[in-house]
Amino acid sequence: MAESDGRASGYLMDLINFLRSTFQVFTHLPNNNNDHASMSGKVAQTACMSACKHLSTSLMQMLLDTELKQISMGAIQQFNLDVIQCELFASSEPVPGFQGDTLQLAFIDLRQVNYLTELY
């Protein structure tokens, strides 16, 4: 990639929109009693954290692929836009109940690697 297109990748946006709509369903689950509401909230949080960790790991594996020989500055910029979009998704509280920036921490390794790649 010679140059970034100035926005997050289409595949990533599709995935985030899918996750957002999927997690929205969790907020509409019936809560006949407190135990059920508590249980559905924990299931939603676990699913959301797992999805964010999986997304982060998958993006990291793209960078660490042994077949990858060279990364253009445009690809690094595009990767940065994708990481920003992931961070925005995490900070949008797709599932209520996370403490502080817990969900954003799923993407901290990507942010750190991205900073390092920009230095070089």
Long-range contacts (C-beta under 8 A, 24 or more apart in sequence): 1-72, 1-74, 1-75, 1-78, 2-72, 2-74, 3-74, 3-77, 4-74, 4-75, 4-77, 4-78, 4-80, 4-81, 5-78, 6-81, 7-81, 8-81, 8-82, 8-84, 8-85, 9-78, 9-81, 9-82, 12-82, 12-85, 12-86, 13-85, 15-55, 16-85, 16-86, 16-89, 19-48, 19-51, 19-89, 19-94, 20-89, 20-92, 20-94, 23-47, 23-48, 23-94, 23-95, 24-94, 26-95, 27-95, 27-96, 41-95, 41-96, 41-97, 44-95, 44-97, 45-95, 45-97, 45-98, 47-95, 48-94, 48-95, 48-98, 48-103, 49-98, 49-102, 49-103, 49-106, 52-86, 52-89, 52-90, 52-103, 52-106, 52-107, 53-106, 55-86, 55-106, 56-86, 56-106, 56-107, 56-109, 56-110, 59-83, 59-86, 59-110, 60-109, 60-110, 60-113, 63-113, 63-117, 71-117, 76-114, 76-117, 76-118, 79-114, 79-117, 80-114, 80-118, 83-107, 83-110, 83-111, 83-114, 86-110, 87-111
